[in-house]
Amino acid sequence: MNKILKEKIMEAFSSVLPITAIVLIASVVLTSMPSGTILMFLCGAALLIIGMGFFTLGADMAMMPMGEGIGVELTKSSKLILVIIVTLVIGFIISVAEPDLQVLGRQTPSIPANVLIPIVSLGVGIFLVIAVLRPLLKIRLSVLLVIFYIITFAAASFTSNTFIPVAFDSGGVTTGPITVPFILAMGVGVAAIRSDKHSQEDSFGLVALCSVGPILAVLLLGIFYKPGPVEVERYVFQDAATSRDVVKNFADELPHYLKDVLTALGAIVFCFIVFQLITRRYKRHQLGRIGVGFLYTLIGLVVFLTGVNVGFIPVGQLLGSQLAASAFKWILVPLGVVIGYFIVAAEPAVHILNRQVEEISSGAITAKMMNRGLSIGMAGALAITMTRIILGIPIMWILIPGYTFALLLTLFVPRIFTGIAFDSGGVCSGPMTSTFLLPFAMGVCEGVGGNLMADAFGIVAMVAMTPLIVIQLMGLVYQFRTREAAALTEQQTIALSAVSAGRVIDWGKITVFGEEA
């Protein structure tokens, strides 16, 4: 086995093991589940580990260099209209092809998929154009975020309550496993053209702005579009009495996800071929590596999506509904905290973001720091969501103060942390959220007799919001410690110069004496 692939699979194993153990313990101690469902879950976890290993290696080999190259070539072009058209088309195509968006489209039949998906994809395309032009025009990210979120919440005040949770969820699902590596790398390529002091900070922020576009697009759709009857898709629990049944269930579903991923990657490959024919940027050996990377990405995503959709969805919904219907429903809050803390490590795109942050910051912001911050953010998101569903709290009561605080923090934290934080919000709300946490929330909502559309939907929005706050608070701590270290270094420099010059410096309790030569 390829040594690097083996390392990636072992990393995935260490990431997925905690959430698997938590669910197994909960299914034994807190509630009971059919043995077939548990066996399906364990097989799903194994597929998830293998799929994540292949996907992360494939993204490193293909998606990242391709996105970075497109970003560089676009920003080198002197034809602004060409940059706008190409970026708009790329944003639209990769969003239409995003598997997570297809899942959301199927789960909200009150808005037909053929209406929701094009509208959301158009929102991504338009805001990807804005995101690409922002570093070139040297507009601060926080300024655009404040402006667009004010417009977003203003539009929400005129939109039906049915649309609001779906709108904010759409902002998270569009930045899924296909879109995120490409857009993150594209940001690096765009910033690489500039060499000023803010170019590093401008490597981030593309995902942040691309998450706003779908929210605003669906909210505007809600003002003009009248939805049909609200029906939420029910998950069918498949029978798995024997090991043969388990294999059959996974084998039956695999072709569907193969088709989805082929559609997604096919759209990106088409864009890449056109790009290569025009620019001739990549040499033959680079094209070979990118081709192998696409193959790894295809295998990884098909295996990953099959595992989480077939193995995790039934367990999530059953666990949530049984606990919510019991006398101990408030245990869902601490359980949500534990699940949230560990499940973020199972999101494939999170590892890509964390490595990119560590590389661009030259190790000043480590992958370990990012992982801990995102875990805390996800834990908070699940705690808020469980409390909101149990008590029936309207989602806007949480989103408005949450985003207001996050946007205020942008005025005080280092610019790089603003970009990282708002990118993290989109990255965290990936396939594990849509295929485990959303069914889990729907099960809880059914158990307490809540409104599925108003209460269960919105969990993706919470997952996307809390990292904005946690990562920026981490940025404030980082800024304080950096200043403290700089002040200490300055004092040491003064002390050394005093000693060499024979002067006496009094710093309160510390006196530095110097001897004349």
N, C-alpha and C positions, 0 to 999 in steps of 0.2 A: 504493500500500500504506500502511496505517496506520503513521504514523511510529513510534509506541511499539512496535507489533508488529515492525516492521523492526529496531528496537534489540534487542528480546528475541531475535529469530532470530540476530542477529549475536553476542549474548552466548552463545547456545547453540552457535554455530559455534566460537567460541574455546574453549568448554568441551569439545566433542566431538573437535575436531581432534587433540589430543595422543594420546588413547587409540586413535584410528583409525590414526594414524601408527605407533604402537608395535606394534599388531597386524600391520599391513602389513609393517613391517621384520622382525618375528619370523617371519612366514610366508615371507619370502624368504631370510633369513640363517640361521635356526635349523631350519626344516623346510620342506616343500613342501606346497602345497594345490592342489586343482583350481581352474582359473581361474573356473569357474562359482560356486564357493563364495566366492571373493574378490569377484566381481562382486555377489553377493547381499549380502555384508558391506558393500560401499560404498553400495549402494542403501539398506540398512538404516540406515547412518550418516546419509545424507541425510534420510531420513524422521524419524530421531531428532532431528535439528537442527530441522526444521520443527515437529515435534510438541512439542518442549520450548518453543519460542518461543510457540506458541499456548497451551500449558498454563499457563506462568508468568503470561502476561497475563490469562488467564481466572481463575486463582486470585486475582490481585490485585483483579479486578473483582467476583467473585462469592463465592468460598469464604471469603476473609478477612473481608469485612464481614458476611457471614451468620453465620459462627462467632462473631465478636465480639458481634454483636447478641444471639444466643441466650445467650451467656455472661452478658451484662449483665442480660437479662430474667430468667434463671433465678435469679441471685443476689439480685435485687430482691424475689423472691417470699418471702412470709412463711410459705408452706405447705411445710414440709420434705418431707413425703411426696410432694408433687407434683414437687418438684425431683428427688428420688430416682427416681421412676418415669420421668419424661421423660428424664433423663440416661441411665438404664439402657436405655431403648428406643432412644435415639439411638446410643449406643455399640454396641448389638447390630446395628442395621440397617446402619450404615456399615461395620462389620467384615464382615458377611455379604457385602456388596457389593464389598469390596476385591479388585481383580483379582489382586494378589500372593498373597492367601490362597487364591484359586481355583487358582492355579498350584501352590502347595504341596500343596493337597488332591489334585491330579492326580498329583503326583510321589511320593506316599507311599501306594500302594494297599494296603499292609499295614494301614493305618488308613483305612477308607472315608471318602470326602469328606463323606458325609452324617452321619458321626459327628464327624470332626475339626472341620469348619467351625462347626457350632453350638456346640461346646464352647469353641473359641477365641473366638468372638464373645461368648459369655456372660462369659468371663473379661475381655474388653475392657470390656463394659458395666458389670460390677461395679466394676472398678478406675477407670473414668471417673467413676462416682459418688463414689468415695473421693477422686479427684483434684479434683473440683469442690468437695467439702465441705472439703478440707484448708485452702485459704486462708481460708475463712469461719470455720473453727474455730481458725485461726492455729497449725496444727501444722507444725513444721519438716519440710521435705521429706526431709532426711537421716535423720531419726528413722524415718519410714515406710519408706524404702528399706532401711535396716539390718534392720528387723523383717521385712519381706516377703522379702528375699533370704535371711535365715536360715531362714525357713519354706520357701522354695523349695529350697534345698540340702538341707534335712532331708527334704523329699519326694523329692528326686532319689535319696537313699540307699535308698529303698524301691521305686524304679521300675526297670523293665527297661532295659538299655542301649540297646535299640532305640528307646525313646521319648525318651531324654535329648537327642540332637542335634536331633531333630524339634521337641521342646518349646522349646528355646532358639532354634531358627530361627523358630518361629511367633511369638515375641515381636518379631522384626524385621520379618517380612513383613506383619504386621497394621498396622504404621505405614507404609503405602505412600502413593502419590501422591494417593489420594482422601482418606484419613484425616488425614494430617499437616497440610495447610493448614487444615482445618476445626478440628482440635483445638488447634493453635497459636493460632489466632485466638480460639477459645473461652477459652483461658487468659488472653489479654489482656482479654477482656470480663469474666471473673470477677474479675480483679485490679483492674479499673477502678473497681469499686464502693468499694474501700478506698482511703484516702488516707494511710495510715501509712507509715513509712519502709521497710517490707518489702514493700509492694505491688508494686514493680517486680520484685523477685526472684520473687514468686509468679506472675508472668506465665508463667513456665516451670515445667515439672514434670508437666504433664498427659500428654504423650507418654511421659515416663519411667515413670509409674505404669501407663499403659495397655500398656506393653511387658511389665510383670511379670505382669499378669493372664493372658495366653495361656500363658506358660511354666508357671505354677503349675497352670492348668487342665489342660494336656496331661499334666503329671507326675502329677496326681491321677487322670487317665484311665488312665495307664499302670499304676497300682496295681491298678485294678479291671477293666480291659479286657484281654482276651487277644487279641493280634493274629493275623491269618491269616498265610499264607506271605509272606515278604518278597520283593517284586518291585519293582524300580525301573524307572520309565519310561525307555525308550530313545528317543533322538531319531532321527528318520528324516531322512537326508540327502536333500534333494530335488534332482532333476536340474535343472541349469540350463545346458544346452549353448548356448543362444542368449539374446539379450536378450529375446525374446518369452517364453521360459521363465521368466526372472526376473520379468517383469511378471505372468505368470500365477500364479506362486507367491505373490507378495504379494497379488494380487487375490483368490485363493482363501481366504486366511487373514483378510483384512480384515473380512468379515462376522462372524466369530467374536468378534473383539475389539470390534467395534461393539456386539454384543449384550451382552458383559460390561460395557462402559463405560455403556451405556444403563441396564442393571440397577443399576449402582452409583450413577450420577447420579440415576436415577429415584427411588431410595430417599431420597436427600438432598433432592431437589426436593419430594417428598411431605412430608417433615418440615418443610421451609421453608414450604410452603403452609399447613400446619396452624398453624405458629408465627405466620405473618403474619395469618391470620384471627383468631387469639386476641388478639395484641398490637397489631396495626396499627402496627408500629414504622416501617416503611419507606414513604416517599412514592412517588408514581407514577414520578417520574424516577429514583429509586433502584432501583425494581423493574425499570425498563427496562434500566438499566446491569447489574444482576445477571443479568437474562435473557440479555443479550449475553455476559456473562462465562461463563455456563453453556454457551453455544454454543461459545465459544472453548475452554473446558475439554474439552468433548466431542470437538471436532476434534483438539485437541492430544493427548489421551490415546489416542484410536484410532490416530492416525498414529504416535505414539511406541511404543505397545505392539506394533503390527504390525511396525515397523522392528526393534525389539530382539529380538522373538521369532523372526521369520523370518530376519533377517540375522545376528544375533549368536550365537544358540544353536549352530548347526553349527560356526562358527569356534571358539568357546570350547571345545567338547568335542574337536574334532579337534586343535587346537593343544595342549591339555593331554595327550591320550593319546599323541600322537606324541613329544612331548618327554619324557614320563615313561618311555616304552619305549626311549628312546635311551640311549647311553652317557653323555650329558651331562645326566642328569635333575636334578642339583643346580643347574643353571642356572635351574631353576624358582623358586628362592628369590629371587635378585636380580631376575629377570623379574617375579615377583609383587610385589616392592617397587615397581618402576617402574609396573606396571599399577595397583596400588592407589593410588599417589600421584596419578595423573592421572584415574582413573575416577570419583573422588568428585565431580568437577566436572560429570560427566554425569548425576548424580542430580537430577531436577527439583525435589524438595522441599528439597534442600540450599540452593538459592538463596533460597527463601522463608524458611527459618530464618535464614540469614545476614543478610538484609535486616531481618528483624524484630529480631534481636539488636542490630544497629547502631542502629535507630530507638529501641528501648526504652532502650538504654544511652546515648542522646544522643551517639553516636559514640565513646564511651570504648572499646568493643569493636567494632572495625571488621569489615566483611564480609571484608576481606582477611586479617585475623588469624584469623577463624573458618575461612576456606578453607584456610589453611596448616595450622592445627591438625588439621582433619579429614583433610587429605591425609596428614599424618604418621601419624595414627591408622590410616587405611585401609592405608597401606603396611606398617605393623607387623602388621596383621591378616592380610594376604596372606602375609607372610614366615612368620608362625607357622603358618598353615594349610598352606602347602606343606611345611614341615618336619614337621608333624604327620602329614600323609598319607604322606610318603615313609618316615618311621620308624615309623608305626603307633602314635603316642602317644595314649592315651585322652584324650578331650576334657575330662574332669573334672580331670585333672592341670593343665590350663591355666585352666579357668574358675574353679575355687575360689580359687587365689592371685590371679588377675586381679581378680575381683570383690571379694575381701577388701581388696586394696590400694586399689581404687576407692572402696570404702565408707569406709575409713580416711581417705582424702583429704577426704571430705565434712566431717570434723571440723575441718579447718584452712583450707579455702579460703572465699572470700566466697560467701554463699548463692546469688547470682545465677549463679555459675559451676557450682555443683552442678546447678541446674535445667537450664542450657544443656547441660552435659556429658551428662546422662542423657537429655535430649531428642535430642541429636545421635546417640546410639547407635541410636535407632529410625529417625531420618531417613536416616542413611547406608545402612541396609539396605533399599534400595528396589528398583525393577524392574531396574536394571542389575546388582544383585547376584544376583537370582533368575534372570535370563535370560542372563547372560554368565559371572559368576563361579562360580555353582553348576554349570553344565555344564562349565566349565573344571576345577573341582575333581573332578567326576565322571570327566572324561577322564583326569586325573592318577591318580586312584584306580584306574581300569581299567588304565592303563599299568603301574603298579607291582604290580598284583594284590592290592589292598587290599579291605577290606570297605566296600562303597558306603554302606550305612546308617550304619555307625559312624564312618567316616572322611570321606567326601565331604560328607554332611550335617553341619552344624555350622559351615560357613563363614559363614553369616549371623550365627551367634552370635558369632563372632570379630569380624566387622565391627561388630557392635553393642557389643562390649565395649571395644575399644581407644580409641574417642573418649572414653569415661568417664574414662580415665586421662590422656590427652593434654590434653584441654580443662581438666581440673582442675589439672594441672601448669602450664598456661598461666595459670590463675587465681592460682596461688602466685607466679609471676613478676610478674604484674600487681599483686598485693597488695604485694610487696616494693618494686617501683618507685614505687607510689603513696605508700607510707610514706617512701621515700627522698626523693621530691619534696616531700612535706609537711615533712619535717625541714629540707630545704634552704631552703624558703620561710620557715620559722620562724627560721632562722639569719639570713637576709637581713633579716627584720623587726627582729630584735634589733640587728643591725648598724646599720641606719638610725636606730633610736631612740637607739643609743649615740652616733652621730655628732651627732645633733641635741642630745643632752644633754651632750656634752662628756666622756663617760666613755671608759675604755680597757677593751677586752675581749680576753683572750688565749685563742685557740683553737689551742694547740700552735704550729704553724709560722706561723699567720696571726694577726696582731695588728691590731685595728681601733682607730685613734686618732680621737678626737673633739676638736674645738676648742670652747672656751667661747665663747659669743656675746659 
